Amino acid sequence: MMSTTLTTPYSLAIGLERSHVPKSAKKIPLDVYYPLILTAHDNLTDQDSKPTPEHTSKPTPSSLEYLYSALSSIDETIKNPDCETISISPVVIQSLIAKLTSSDSNHHTTSLKKILLNIASIITKTPAHINHSTSSYPDDPPYHHYNWIVSVIKTPATPPHSLQNIYHRLTLISKRLAYPHDLNLTNLFALLPNIAWCNQGPILAEDIESYRLSQALATPPLLITHVDKFPYLVNYHIPSGVRIADGARARLGAYLGEGSTIMPAGYVNFNAGTKGSAMIEGRISAGVTVAAQSDLGGGSSVMGTLSGGGKEQITIAAKCLIGANAGTGISLGFGTTIGAGVYVTAGSKVHLRTADNKPCDLNGTVVKDGENIVKALVLSGREKLLFYTESHTGKLICKPNPKSAELNPILHQNS
C-alpha cells in the first residue's frame, strides 16, 4: 500500500558512482552514471520526451511514487529533508523488486521491475574497486572505486550539496525530463572537481601525471580527451533523434530537442540547448535556449550568463537565423535574422528603417534621420526583424524581415 503521508520528491535516480580513495584520505566522488531516473511526470518508455499536460494527472501512482515508497520502507534515511544520496546494495535492489512484485501490476511497476532487474544483474557483478588497465606496476592500488547510489531531489528549487546530486540534475536536463533553468544549479562549479577525462575513466587533474607514469606500459595506452569539470554528453546519454558530429561539442547537461543537428563547429553548453529541431553550427552558451526551426551559422555565438556578469537569459525564438560569424547579446523574437558578421550587443546603436528603407521610430512611424537610433536592448524579443551592416556607412540597420529561416528537413531526420 502507498503511504498517505509520504511526500514524494521532485526526482529520484539510481546510479553508479565512480570515486577515488587516496591513502589516508576520504573518498572523492568523480562522476555518476544514472541508468534509472524518475520525475513526478515520468514516462519510462521514453525518457527523452518532455512531460506534457496529459501526463500530469494519472489514476494510479507514478513510477516515482512506487519506487520512493518502497525505498522509504527499506531505508528511512531517504525521507530525511537533508538527504541527497544513500548507498544501495544487491539486497536492497532485490527487496525493491520483491515489493514491486507484490504491488498491483500496472505499466509503472512492470517497467520499473524490468529496469531494476537489469540493474540487479549488473550490481551483483560490480566489485568495490576496479583497475581499468594493466598497470606497469601491478602492486599499485586501483584508482577507481564503484558504488551504487540513490539520489534524491526534493524540489526543483532545492540547491544541490553534492557531486552526485549535480550529476542527477544535469542528467535530468539531458534526458529531456527538465528544461534549462528548471533546476537550481547553485555552487555547481564548487561541487565538481577538475577531471582529466580519459579512456580509463575520470582521473583527478592533480593525479594525472603520476597516473600516466603508472600506465606507461598499459594496453591500450592512456588517452586523455580533455581536462574539465564536465564530461561529454555522449558518454552518459544520447538523446533520441539527434546528430552530434563531434562528441566534444556538447557537455552533459545540454538539452537537445528531437531533430537537432550539432555540426562539428557547433557547441552546446550545460543548462542550455535546443527545444526542437535546429541546425547548430555556432555556440549556444550556458543559459541560452534555441527554439525549433532555427539556424545558428558557422562561427556564430549567443551570449550566456556565466562570463562577463551577464544576467539576462537569452532565448532564440522559432525560425530565426544567425549568420556565419554573427552573434547576439539580446533575445530574438520569431522569424528574426542577423546577417553574417554582425554582432548585436545590448548596447549596440541600431538605426531603424522601414521596409522601404526610410528612417523610423519603434512604432514604424517615419522620422528624420538621426531620430531613428535606439539601443539594441529595446528590440530584445521583437519578432520578424532583420539586422545587417550597411556596407557603405558601416551602420547597424534593423528593418522588418521579409522572410523567416527555413531548415532543410532532410538534414534533421535523425532517426
Long-range contacts (C-beta under 8 A, 24 or more apart in sequence): 2-61, 2-65, 2-66, 2-69, 3-69, 3-72, 6-68, 6-69, 6-72, 6-79, 8-40, 8-62, 8-64, 8-65, 8-68, 9-64, 9-68, 9-152, 9-153, 9-154, 9-155, 10-39, 10-40, 10-153, 10-154, 10-155, 10-156, 10-158, 11-37, 11-38, 11-39, 11-40, 11-64, 11-152, 11-153, 11-168, 11-172, 11-177, 11-178, 12-37, 12-38, 12-64, 12-67, 12-68, 12-71, 12-150, 12-151, 12-152, 12-153, 13-37, 13-38, 13-150, 13-151, 13-168, 13-171, 14-88, 14-116, 14-119, 14-148, 14-149, 14-150, 14-151, 15-148, 15-149, 15-151, 15-164, 15-167, 15-168, 16-122, 16-126, 16-146, 16-147, 16-148, 16-149, 17-146, 17-147, 17-148, 17-149, 17-164, 18-144, 18-145, 18-146, 18-201, 18-202, 19-144, 19-145, 19-146, 19-147, 20-143, 20-144, 20-145, 20-203, 20-204, 20-207, 21-145, 23-141, 27-145, 28-193, 28-204, 29-162, 29-163, 29-164, 30-144, 30-163, 30-193, 30-195, 30-201, 30-202, 30-203, 30-204, 31-163, 31-167, 31-195, 31-202, 31-231, 32-149, 32-151, 32-163, 32-164, 32-167, 32-168, 33-236, 34-151, 34-167, 34-168, 34-171, 34-236, 35-115, 35-118, 35-119, 36-115, 36-116, 36-119, 37-168, 37-171, 37-172, 37-175, 37-177, 38-62, 38-63, 38-64, 38-67, 39-64, 39-172, 39-177, 39-178, 40-64, 40-65, 42-177, 44-107, 44-108, 44-111, 44-112, 44-115, 45-111, 46-240, 47-175, 47-176, 47-177, 48-175, 48-176, 48-239, 48-240, 48-241, 48-258, 49-176, 50-176, 50-177, 50-179, 51-177, 60-104, 60-106, 60-108, 61-108, 62-108, 63-108, 63-109, 63-111, 63-112, 66-100, 66-103, 66-108, 66-109, 66-112, 67-96, 67-112, 70-95, 70-96, 70-99, 70-100, 71-96, 71-150, 73-99, 74-99, 78-150, 78-152, 81-154, 83-152, 84-151, 84-152, 84-160, 84-161, 84-162, 84-164, 84-165, 85-149, 85-150, 85-151, 85-152, 85-162, 85-164, 85-165, 86-149, 86-150, 87-147, 87-148, 87-149, 88-123, 88-148, 88-149, 88-150, 89-123, 89-148, 90-120, 90-123, 90-124, 93-119, 93-120, 93-123, 93-148, 94-120, 119-148, 123-148, 132-200, 132-201, 133-200, 133-215, 133-218, 133-219, 133-220, 133-222, 134-217, 134-218, 134-219, 135-214, 135-215, 135-218, 136-213, 136-214, 136-215, 136-216, 136-217, 136-218, 137-214, 140-214, 143-200, 143-201, 143-203, 143-207, 143-211, 144-201, 153-183, 156-182, 156-183, 156-184, 157-184, 158-184, 159-184, 159-186, 159-187, 160-184, 160-185, 160-186, 160-187, 160-188, 160-191, 161-187, 161-191, 162-191, 163-191, 163-192, 163-193, 166-191, 166-192, 167-252, 169-253, 170-230, 170-252, 170-253, 170-270, 171-236, 171-237, 171-252, 173-253, 173-254, 173-255, 173-270, 173-271, 173-273, 174-233, 174-236, 174-237, 174-239, 174-252, 174-253, 174-254, 174-255, 174-256, 175-237, 175-239, 176-239, 176-255, 176-257, 179-255, 179-275, 179-289, 180-255, 180-271, 180-272, 180-273, 180-287, 180-288, 180-289, 181-271, 181-287, 181-289, 181-313, 185-271, 189-229, 192-229, 192-230, 193-229, 194-227, 194-228, 194-229, 195-227, 195-228, 195-229, 195-231, 196-224, 196-226, 196-227, 197-224, 197-225, 197-226, 197-227, 197-228, 197-231, 197-232, 198-222, 198-223, 198-224, 198-225, 199-223, 199-225, 202-231, 230-270, 233-268, 240-415, 241-414, 241-415, 242-414, 243-414, 254-284, 255-289, 257-292, 259-292, 259-412, 259-413, 259-414, 260-412, 260-414, 261-411, 261-412, 261-414, 263-298, 265-298, 265-299, 266-296, 269-304, 269-306, 272-304, 276-318, 277-407, 277-412, 278-407, 279-407, 279-411, 279-412, 281-324, 282-322, 282-327, 287-313, 287-314, 288-313, 288-314, 288-315, 288-316, 289-313, 289-315, 289-316, 290-315, 290-316, 290-320, 291-315, 291-316, 291-317, 291-318, 291-320, 292-318, 293-318, 293-319, 293-405, 293-406, 293-407, 294-318, 294-319, 294-320, 294-321, 294-405, 295-320, 295-321, 295-322, 295-405, 295-407, 296-322, 297-321, 297-322, 297-323, 297-324, 297-325, 297-326, 297-340, 298-324, 298-325, 299-324, 299-325, 300-324, 300-325, 300-326, 300-327, 300-338, 301-327, 302-327, 302-328, 303-327, 303-328, 303-329, 303-345, 312-346, 312-380, 315-381, 317-381, 317-383, 319-404, 319-405, 319-406, 320-404, 320-405, 321-404, 321-405, 329-376, 330-376, 330-377, 330-379, 330-380, 330-381, 331-380, 331-381, 332-381, 332-385, 333-381, 333-382, 333-383, 333-384, 333-385, 334-383, 334-384, 334-404, 335-383, 335-384, 335-401, 335-403, 335-404, 335-405, 336-382, 336-383, 336-384, 336-385, 336-386, 336-387, 336-401, 337-385, 337-386, 337-387, 337-401, 337-404, 337-405, 338-387, 338-388, 339-386, 339-387, 339-388, 339-389, 341-389, 342-387, 342-388, 342-389, 342-396, 344-376, 344-387, 344-396, 345-376, 346-375, 346-376, 346-377, 346-380, 347-375, 347-376, 347-377, 348-375, 348-376, 348-396, 349-373, 349-374, 349-375, 349-376, 349-396, 350-374, 350-375, 350-376, 350-379, 350-387, 350-396, 350-397, 350-398, 351-390, 351-395, 351-396, 351-397, 351-398, 352-398, 352-399, 353-397, 353-398, 353-399, 354-399, 354-400, 355-399, 355-400, 355-402, 357-399
